[in-house]
Amino acid sequence: MLGLVTTKHGRLESKDDLKRRIETAARYLPADQLCLSPQGGFSSTVEEKALSRDQQMAKPALIVETALEVWGDI
């Protein structure tokens, strides 16, 4: 599992950057054994800055969109 999408801030990662990192990981494991995920939960600690609801919804959507582009519809 590749925890490449941070839940620590609301800025979205670039799909191209995520795809490059997946390609790098695929040098060590077959791509069909990999998956994309957030690095952790959205409420890891009370002290962290809260993400807006829209930001929280955008992160999983980015993961799904990127995964579909990399691995296709399963």
C-alpha positions as CSV (number, residue, x, y, z in Angstrom):
1,M,0.0,0.0,0.0
2,L,1.4,3.3,-1.1
3,G,0.3,6.1,1.3
4,L,1.1,8.9,-1.1
5,V,-1.8,11.2,-0.5
6,T,-1.3,13.3,2.7
7,T,-4.1,14.1,5.1
8,K,-2.1,16.7,6.9
9,H,-3.0,19.6,4.5
10,G,-5.7,20.3,2.0
11,R,-3.5,20.9,-1.1
12,L,-4.1,18.1,-3.6
13,E,-1.1,16.2,-4.9
14,S,-0.5,16.1,-8.6
15,K,-1.8,13.1,-10.4
16,D,1.4,13.0,-12.5
17,D,3.5,13.0,-9.3
18,L,1.4,10.2,-7.9
19,K,1.8,8.2,-11.1
20,R,5.5,8.7,-11.2
21,R,5.8,7.4,-7.6
22,I,3.7,4.4,-8.4
23,E,5.9,3.7,-11.4
24,T,9.0,3.9,-9.1
25,A,7.4,1.5,-6.6
26,A,6.5,-0.9,-9.5
27,R,10.3,-1.4,-10.1
28,Y,10.3,-3.3,-6.8
29,L,6.9,-5.0,-6.8
30,P,4.6,-5.9,-9.6
31,A,2.1,-3.0,-10.2
32,D,-0.9,-5.4,-9.6
33,Q,0.4,-5.9,-6.1
34,L,0.3,-2.2,-5.3
35,C,-2.5,0.1,-4.3
36,L,-2.8,3.8,-3.6
37,S,-4.0,5.2,-0.3
38,P,-3.9,8.2,2.0
39,Q,-1.0,8.3,4.4
40,G,-3.3,8.2,7.4
41,G,-6.6,9.3,8.7
42,F,-8.1,12.8,8.5
43,S,-8.2,13.2,12.3
44,S,-4.9,11.8,13.4
45,T,-4.4,14.3,16.2
46,V,-6.4,17.2,17.7
47,E,-3.4,19.6,17.2
48,E,-3.3,19.3,13.4
49,K,-5.0,21.8,11.2
50,A,-8.5,20.6,10.1
51,L,-9.2,20.1,6.5
52,S,-12.5,21.5,5.1
53,R,-15.2,19.0,4.1
54,D,-14.4,19.8,0.4
55,Q,-10.7,19.1,0.9
56,Q,-11.5,15.8,2.8
57,M,-13.8,14.7,-0.1
58,A,-11.2,15.7,-2.8
59,K,-8.5,13.5,-1.4
60,P,-10.3,10.1,-1.8
61,A,-11.6,11.3,-5.1
62,L,-8.0,12.0,-6.3
63,I,-7.0,8.5,-5.1
64,V,-9.9,6.8,-7.0
65,E,-9.3,8.9,-10.2
66,T,-5.5,8.1,-10.2
67,A,-6.1,4.4,-9.4
68,L,-8.5,4.1,-12.3
69,E,-6.0,5.8,-14.7
70,V,-3.2,3.5,-13.5
71,W,-4.9,0.2,-13.0
72,G,-8.2,0.6,-14.9
73,D,-11.6,-0.4,-13.8
74,I,-11.5,-3.6,-11.8
